[in-house]
Amino acid sequence: MDGYARWFVEQERFYRLMLVAIVLFGGTIAATGAVTANAVLLGLGVFWILGGGALVVVLANRDPESG
């Protein structure tokens, strides 16, 4: 867990903000889907977190200027 926290802190501000925004937005959608029993929103929120988070990690690792 320490390695993940260190990786997050070493990233540029843009990637940190994108990752936080993806988690907050996806979490809000998933929570709304869970509360309203809407499977489409729940699935969309989960895939938003997983897909968006993975995309930010890949882009951050490919950026030579990023930590």
N, C-alpha and C positions, 0 to 999 in steps of 0.2 A: 504494500500500500504506500510505503514511503517513496518508492520509485515513481509511482503514478503521480503523487503530489509534487514531487520534484520536477517531473516532466511538465506538469501543468504550469508550475511557477516559471519555468525557464522559457515558455513559449512567448511569442510576441503578443502584445495586447489584443490585436485583432483576433487571433485564434482563441485566446481565452474568452473574449466577449462572445464570439460565435458559439463556442462550446456551451457556455452558460446560457445563452439565449435559446439554443436548441433544446437543452435539458428543461428549461423553464416552460417553453412553448409546448414541447411534446408532453411534458408532465401535466400541463393544464388541459390539453386535449384528452389525454388518457384518463385523467381524473373525471373530466366531464363525461366521457364515455362510460366510465364505471358507475358514476352516480345515476346517470339517466338510463343505464342498461342498454346503451347503444353500442353494439359490437363494432360498427364501422368506425366510430370515433375512437374507441378503445384501441382498435388495431392500427388506426392512423397515427395515434399518439405514440404507441410502442414502436412502430416502424420509423416514425420521425426521429425518435431518440436514438434508435440503433443505427439507422442509415445515416442520419445527419452527423452523429457523433463519430462514426467510422470515417465519413468523408472528411471531416475536419482533421482527424488524426492523420489520415493519408496525406492531405494537403500540407499540413504542418511538417510532416517528416520529409516531404519532397522539397520544401522551401530551404535553400541553402543559408538564408539569413536568419532563419528561426532557430531558437535554442536547440 
